[in-house]
Amino acid sequence: MLVFAAAALLGILAAEHICSRVVAFADGPPPGTPRPILIIGVMAAVGACVAVHGFAPSILIIGAVAAFALSGCWYCDVARGIVPDFFTLFPLGCLGLFAALQGEWKIVISALVPFVPFALAAAFSRGRGMGWGDAKLVALGGAVLGVQTSLLAFAGSCLVAGVVSRVSGRRGTPIAFAPYLVVAVAAALAFGVYS
């Protein structure tokens, strides 16, 4: 639990630094105020659940890296409407290297399968309906969760984001989508439903 909370705190500190140098896009989600305590609390709860399941140290390390990256993505998307490559491509590269060293090519496939529909959405909408940062975040989530779990988690996050957007009266306006994706990955990690 403490490892995941510390990783989340480090992710938030890195995100604050990155966001201090970034201006939000005019056509993106409006800048908001991230809640670091909420983000750290979610990641600490995930860490507690992962520890209860008694997974191998390699899973705990991957989970802590994921907590760092997911926390940074959540913070930056709320604060500036962006998902920086530092929080998606760097951890994805680390997981890819881990996969190559272990001969676990399933991780690469698990990253590509959910990435493709999100990348198509980003390409067809030219980043206005779905951003490339969200697509890269989905690839990271796929690598961590596996194909089946990630597809289910991301479908659920799309549904929840749509319902929240409609209920809040923000339908048709850009939203920070990364928090929904992050919570979906965190929930799957917490309940140990990844492969």
Secondary structure, 3 states (H helix, E strand, C coil): CHHHHHHHHHHHHHHHHHHCCCCCCCCCCCCCCCCHHHHHHHHHHHHHHHHHHCCCHHHHHHHHHHHHHHHHHHHHHHHHCCCCHHHHHHHHHHHHHHHHHHCCCHHHHHHHHHHHHHHHHHHHCCCCCCCHHHHHHHHHHHHHHCHHHHHHHHHHHHHHHHHHHHHCCCCCCCCCCHHHHHHHHHHHHHCCCCC
